[in-house]
Amino acid sequence: MDTQDERQSAEALLSEAEPWESWESGLVLWSIGIGIGGLIVLGWLVNTFLLD
């Protein structure tokens, strides 16, 4: 037995993607890539200048 609120929630979840979804996905991927790159560079700097 579905209530009106449950039906509206299900319709909202199954509706079309928002128009900015591709832009948002690209932003997330770029952010993750920059974060990984920063970890690599900072790891190298620490290894080179602090651990020697």
N, CA, C and O atoms as a printed pandas DataFrame, in Angstrom:
     atom_number atom_name residue_name chain_id  residue_number  x_coord  y_coord  z_coord
0              1         N          MET        A               1    0.833   -1.176    0.000
1              2        CA          MET        A               1    0.000    0.000    0.000
2              3         C          MET        A               1    0.890    1.256    0.000
3              4         O          MET        A               1    1.474    1.611    1.024
4              5         N          ASP        A               2    0.984    1.915   -1.149
5              6        CA          ASP        A               2    1.808    3.117   -1.264
6              7         C          ASP        A               2    1.026    4.355   -0.856
7              8         O          ASP        A               2   -0.157    4.495   -1.163
8              9         N          THR        A               3    1.695    5.222   -0.176
9             10        CA          THR        A               3    1.092    6.513    0.135
10            11         C          THR        A               3    1.448    7.491   -0.980
11            12         O          THR        A               3    2.290    7.195   -1.828
12            13         N          GLN        A               4    0.827    8.611   -0.976
13            14        CA          GLN        A               4    1.081    9.630   -1.994
14            15         C          GLN        A               4    2.530   10.111   -1.938
15            16         O          GLN        A               4    3.153   10.312   -2.980
16            17         N          ASP        A               5    3.071   10.295   -0.736
17            18        CA          ASP        A               5    4.458   10.748   -0.592
18            19         C          ASP        A               5    5.447    9.729   -1.150
19            20         O          ASP        A               5    6.429   10.102   -1.792
20            21         N          GLU        A               6    5.193    8.451   -0.908
21            22        CA          GLU        A               6    6.077    7.415   -1.422
22            23         C          GLU        A               6    6.049    7.383   -2.946
23            24         O          GLU        A               6    7.090    7.196   -3.577
24            25         N          ARG        A               7    4.886    7.561   -3.538
25            26        CA          ARG        A               7    4.784    7.586   -5.000
26            27         C          ARG        A               7    5.523    8.784   -5.584
27            28         O          ARG        A               7    6.205    8.658   -6.601
28            29         N          GLN        A               8    5.391    9.938   -4.949
29            30        CA          GLN        A               8    6.084   11.137   -5.432
30            31         C          GLN        A               8    7.595   10.979   -5.308
31            32         O          GLN        A               8    8.335   11.412   -6.191
32            33         N          SER        A               9    8.060   10.365   -4.228
33            34        CA          SER        A               9    9.491   10.127   -4.054
34            35         C          SER        A               9   10.018    9.188   -5.125
35            36         O          SER        A               9   11.090    9.426   -5.682
36            37         N          ALA        A              10    9.290    8.138   -5.418
37            38        CA          ALA        A              10    9.705    7.181   -6.443
38            39         C          ALA        A              10    9.733    7.853   -7.813
39            40         O          ALA        A              10   10.647    7.600   -8.597
40            41         N          GLU        A              11    8.766    8.693   -8.115
41            42        CA          GLU        A              11    8.750    9.400   -9.399
42            43         C          GLU        A              11    9.930   10.358   -9.500
43            44         O          GLU        A              11   10.523   10.489  -10.571
44            45         N          ALA        A              12   10.278   11.022   -8.420
45            46        CA          ALA        A              12   11.405   11.952   -8.432
46            47         C          ALA        A              12   12.721   11.209   -8.650
47            48         O          ALA        A              12   13.599   11.707   -9.355
48            49         N          LEU        A              13   12.869   10.030   -8.059
49            50        CA          LEU        A              13   14.099    9.256   -8.222
50            51         C          LEU        A              13   14.237    8.685   -9.626
51            52         O          LEU        A              13   15.353    8.556  -10.130
52            53         N          LEU        A              14   13.133    8.343  -10.262
53            54        CA          LEU        A              14   13.172    7.717  -11.572
54            55         C          LEU        A              14   13.015    8.708  -12.721
55            56         O          LEU        A              14   12.958    8.301  -13.881
56            57         N          SER        A              15   12.948    9.977  -12.420
57            58        CA          SER        A              15   12.774   10.974  -13.474
58            59         C          SER        A              15   14.088   11.177  -14.229
59            60         O          SER        A              15   15.105   10.562  -13.908
60            61         N          GLU        A              16   14.048   12.040  -15.225
61            62        CA          GLU        A              16   15.227   12.296  -16.048
62            63         C          GLU        A              16   16.339   12.928  -15.237
63            64         O          GLU        A              16   16.107   13.538  -14.193
64            65         N          ALA        A              17   17.565   12.767  -15.744
65            66        CA          ALA        A              17   18.723   13.360  -15.078
66            67         C          ALA        A              17   18.655   14.881  -15.169
67            68         O          ALA        A              17   18.066   15.442  -16.093
68            69         N          GLU        A              18   19.260   15.518  -14.205
69            70        CA          GLU        A              18   19.282   16.978  -14.207
70            71         C          GLU        A              18   20.189   17.462  -15.330
71            72         O          GLU        A              18   21.113   16.744  -15.716
72            73         N          PRO        A              19   19.955   18.656  -15.865
73            74        CA          PRO        A              19   20.716   19.117  -17.024
74            75         C          PRO        A              19   22.205   19.331  -16.742
75            76         O          PRO        A              19   23.011   19.307  -17.671
76            77         N          TRP        A              20   22.578   19.537  -15.499
77            78        CA          TRP        A              20   23.980   19.777  -15.181
78            79         C          TRP        A              20   24.702   18.510  -14.738
79            80         O          TRP        A              20   25.815   18.594  -14.219
80            81         N          GLU        A              21   24.105   17.353  -14.927
81            82        CA          GLU        A              21   24.705   16.108  -14.445
82            83         C          GLU        A              21   26.064   15.841  -15.087
83            84         O          GLU        A              21   26.994   15.441  -14.385
84            85         N          SER        A              22   26.210   16.044  -16.374
85            86        CA          SER        A              22   27.496   15.766  -17.025
86            87         C          SER        A              22   28.569   16.725  -16.538
87            88         O          SER        A              22   29.710   16.313  -16.326
88            89         N          TRP        A              23   28.230   17.989  -16.356
89            90        CA          TRP        A              23   29.177   18.974  -15.848
90            91         C          TRP        A              23   29.611   18.612  -14.430
91            92         O          TRP        A              23   30.790   18.703  -14.086
92            93         N          GLU        A              24   28.655   18.207  -13.624
93            94        CA          GLU        A              24   28.936   17.846  -12.239
94            95         C          GLU        A              24   29.821   16.597  -12.177
95            96         O          GLU        A              24   30.737   16.532  -11.357
96            97         N          SER        A              25   29.558   15.624  -13.021
97            98        CA          SER        A              25   30.380   14.408  -13.061
98            99         C          SER        A              25   31.806   14.740  -13.470
99           100         O          SER        A              25   32.759   14.205  -12.904
100          101         N          GLY        A              26   31.953   15.619  -14.449
101          102        CA          GLY        A              26   33.290   16.036  -14.872
102          103         C          GLY        A              26   34.032   16.753  -13.754
103          104         O          GLY        A              26   35.234   16.553  -13.573
104          105         N          LEU        A              27   33.331   17.575  -13.015
105          106        CA          LEU        A              27   33.942   18.295  -11.905
106          107         C          LEU        A              27   34.435   17.331  -10.829
107          108         O          LEU        A              27   35.521   17.514  -10.279
108          109         N          VAL        A              28   33.649   16.318  -10.535
109          110        CA          VAL        A              28   34.047   15.321   -9.542
110          111         C          VAL        A              28   35.283   14.565  -10.013
111          112         O          VAL        A              28   36.213   14.358   -9.233
112          113         N          LEU        A              29   35.307   14.151  -11.272
113          114        CA          LEU        A              29   36.454   13.406  -11.789
114          115         C          LEU        A              29   37.717   14.263  -11.798
115          116         O          LEU        A              29   38.787   13.778  -11.433
116          117         N          TRP        A              30   37.614   15.520  -12.205
117          118        CA          TRP        A              30   38.762   16.425  -12.179
118          119         C          TRP        A              30   39.254   16.632  -10.749
119          120         O          TRP        A              30   40.462   16.660  -10.513
120          121         N          SER        A              31   38.345   16.775   -9.801
121          122        CA          SER        A              31   38.724   16.975   -8.399
122          123         C          SER        A              31   39.468   15.762   -7.855
123          124         O          SER        A              31   40.469   15.908   -7.155
124          125         N          ILE        A              32   38.985   14.575   -8.172
125          126        CA          ILE        A              32   39.669   13.357   -7.727
126          127         C          ILE        A              32   41.047   13.266   -8.367
127          128         O          ILE        A              32   42.019   12.926   -7.694
128          129         N          GLY        A              33   41.141   13.563   -9.651
129          130        CA          GLY        A              33   42.435   13.521  -10.347
130          131         C          GLY        A              33   43.431   14.508   -9.776
131          132         O          GLY        A              33   44.601   14.171   -9.590
132          133         N          ILE        A              34   42.985   15.720   -9.496
133          134        CA          ILE        A              34   43.879   16.726   -8.910
134          135         C          ILE        A              34   44.306   16.306   -7.507
135          136         O          ILE        A              34   45.458   16.506   -7.123
136          137         N          GLY        A              35   43.388   15.729   -6.748
137          138        CA          GLY        A              35   43.734   15.246   -5.413
138          139         C          GLY        A              35   44.776   14.144   -5.449
139          140         O          GLY        A              35   45.716   14.159   -4.654
140          141         N          ILE        A              36   44.630   13.199   -6.347
141          142        CA          ILE        A              36   45.610   12.112   -6.470
142          143         C          ILE        A              36   46.954   12.670   -6.937
143          144         O          ILE        A              36   48.002   12.275   -6.427
144          145         N          GLY        A              37   46.923   13.577   -7.896
145          146        CA          GLY        A              37   48.162   14.207   -8.365
146          147         C          GLY        A              37   48.858   14.970   -7.246
147          148         O          GLY        A              37   50.081   14.913   -7.114
148          149         N          GLY        A              38   48.080   15.681   -6.446
149          150        CA          GLY        A              38   48.665   16.408   -5.311
150          151         C          GLY        A              38   49.299   15.477   -4.300
151          152         O          GLY        A              38   50.363   15.781   -3.761
152          153         N          LEU        A              39   48.662   14.347   -4.036
153          154        CA          LEU        A              39   49.245   13.374   -3.110
154          155         C          LEU        A              39   50.560   12.820   -3.637
155          156         O          LEU        A              39   51.506   12.625   -2.874
156          157         N          ILE        A              40   50.621   12.570   -4.924
157          158        CA          ILE        A              40   51.852   12.045   -5.520
158          159         C          ILE        A              40   52.969   13.085   -5.406
159          160         O          ILE        A              40   54.078   12.762   -4.980
160          161         N          VAL        A              41   52.679   14.327   -5.785
161          162        CA          VAL        A              41   53.694   15.384   -5.731
162          163         C          VAL        A              41   54.134   15.639   -4.295
163          164         O          VAL        A              41   55.332   15.719   -4.021
164          165         N          LEU        A              42   53.187   15.767   -3.382
165          166        CA          LEU        A              42   53.563   16.019   -1.995
166          167         C          LEU        A              42   54.302   14.831   -1.390
167          168         O          LEU        A              42   55.220   15.024   -0.593
168          169         N          GLY        A              43   53.926   13.621   -1.746
169          170        CA          GLY        A              43   54.649   12.442   -1.283
170          171         C          GLY        A              43   56.085   12.440   -1.765
171          172         O          GLY        A              43   56.999   12.108   -1.010
172          173         N          TRP        A              44   56.287   12.810   -3.019
173          174        CA          TRP        A              44   57.638   12.893   -3.560
174          175         C          TRP        A              44   58.441   13.978   -2.844
175          176         O          TRP        A              44   59.606   13.763   -2.510
176          177         N          LEU        A              45   57.828   15.144   -2.605
177          178        CA          LEU        A              45   58.522   16.226   -1.912
178          179         C          LEU        A              45   58.923   15.827   -0.498
179          180         O          LEU        A              45   60.044   16.105   -0.073
180          181         N          VAL        A              46   58.035   15.188    0.224
181          182        CA          VAL        A              46   58.350   14.736    1.585
182          183         C          VAL        A              46   59.465   13.704    1.543
183          184         O          VAL        A              46   60.397   13.760    2.345
184          185         N          ASN        A              47   59.375   12.766    0.618
185          186        CA          ASN        A              47   60.393   11.734    0.500
186          187         C          ASN        A              47   61.750   12.334    0.149
187          188         O          ASN        A              47   62.773   11.892    0.672
188          189         N          THR        A              48   61.773   13.323   -0.719
189          190        CA          THR        A              48   63.023   13.915   -1.187
190          191         C          THR        A              48   63.663   14.818   -0.134
191          192         O          THR        A              48   64.868   14.724    0.099
192          193         N          PHE        A              49   62.882   15.690    0.504
193          194        CA          PHE        A              49   63.458   16.720    1.342
194          195         C          PHE        A              49   63.401   16.418    2.854
195          196         O          PHE        A              49   64.199   16.973    3.609
196          197         N          LEU        A              50   62.514   15.586    3.293
197          198        CA          LEU        A              50   62.395   15.357    4.724
198          199         C          LEU        A              50   62.910   13.996    5.170
199          200         O          LEU        A              50   63.354   13.856    6.310
200          201         N          LEU        A              51   62.862   13.008    4.317
201          202        CA          LEU        A              51   63.215   11.658    4.749
202          203         C          LEU        A              51   64.645   11.267    4.402
203          204         O          LEU        A              51   65.117   10.211    4.823
204          205         N          ASP        A              52   65.332   12.098    3.645
205          206        CA          ASP        A              52   66.731   11.775    3.305
206          207         C          ASP        A              52   67.682   12.144    4.418
207          208         O          ASP        A              52   68.889   11.938    4.292
